Amino acid sequence: ILKPLVSKNLKRIHSRTNIDSIIGRKGILIKPISSLEPGEVKIDGVIWTAIKRESDKEMGSGDVVEVISVLGNKLLVKKTSI
């Protein structure tokens, strides 16, 4: 009798786990990103390979970036402010 009620309420609970939780987070570039070369971004002490959108300009070391999405093992980032 309770199974439909419990199942319905459990479907509403959705939390991001693993790699999905990094989307929207901000980090600092430690290696510049250019059109031809991916860079590196440090988020919570972990270094990730990062790429930029084609429409964005090159980004230099020390820039603050925000994670837009995850593409394979790389993070797609955009330049942002603190």
C-alpha angles and dihedrals in degrees: 000000000000097000097086092048094048093044092051093052094045091056089062092058108086124159127175113249137188113344095000090068091066094063109106094020122127128229144166123257111236095176121036121250119224133173092264103032130053118226137210129253128193116219120174091341094308120113116221132183108246137193131190133228114268091242094055124092122241115289125217135212113285095029117134112236136183124218112243099177145331119255110189105301096341131085120229106219140182128203114257141160128256 
